[in-house]
Amino acid sequence: MKNFRVSLILLVALASLLSTAAFAEIPLTFGARIGYSIPTGSLVKDYSLSKEMSGALPIQLEVLYRITPQIHAGAYFSYGPGFAGSDFSQLTAGQSASLSQIRYGVEGQYHFATDPDAMDPWGGITLGMESAHASTSADSAGNSSSVAASGFMFGLEGGVSWMVREALRVGPYLGLAIGSYGSESVTQTQGGASSSSSQDITETAIHTWITLGVAGTFSL
């Protein structure tokens, strides 16, 4: 719910900015993506990430400043529900549970097309943070829990887009994100009393997310 409220505030602020004539002259590109992500590698040392989260459906929003027609730089935010892996399903059997993934950071893109109306192959890099969340809802005794693992992430991505109408482009993209969870936080509620703790992950490991999806952009 908190993430929803923040997103709503950002959308209202964005709409207000777009309504000003001066803002419309700034060379910005707004993007939205949806895809399917598959994890490889480990959550922690010797423990596969896919045993907890077998996949995710990330929805990403981004704002890019066109430094030149080919070079774009900006920021992104992504949220996606996750799909339970075998261990998570077994651990939460009979309970109401959920998984999700959040990513945010900065990105840079290079666009190869010199004709604004032509097919545009592009490639890019990202650098930011990611967090994976797992939670169980309160049972009849009022017990619930929430766990989040966070860390840095570096990504490579690329795709191709076509102009479908003036200033609007759509096309497929492929992304490879490499990260490592370095800290975790745990919140537990038992009998109405809550407690929270956080700690560094000592036995860190490398994992990747491979994402295939569709991206759309709108340029001012």
Secondary structure, DSSP 8 states (H G I E B T S, - for coil): -HHHHHHHHHHHHHHHHHTSHHHHTS-EEEEEEEEEEEEEEEEETTEEGGGTEEEE--EEEEEEEESSSSEEEEEEEEEEEEEE-HHHHHHTTTS-EEEEEEEEEEEEEEE--SSTTS-EEEEEEEEEEEEEEEEE---TT--EEEEEEEEEEEEEEEEEEEEEETTEEEEEEEEEEEEEEEEEEEEEEETTEEEEEEEE-SS---EEEEEEEEEEEEE-
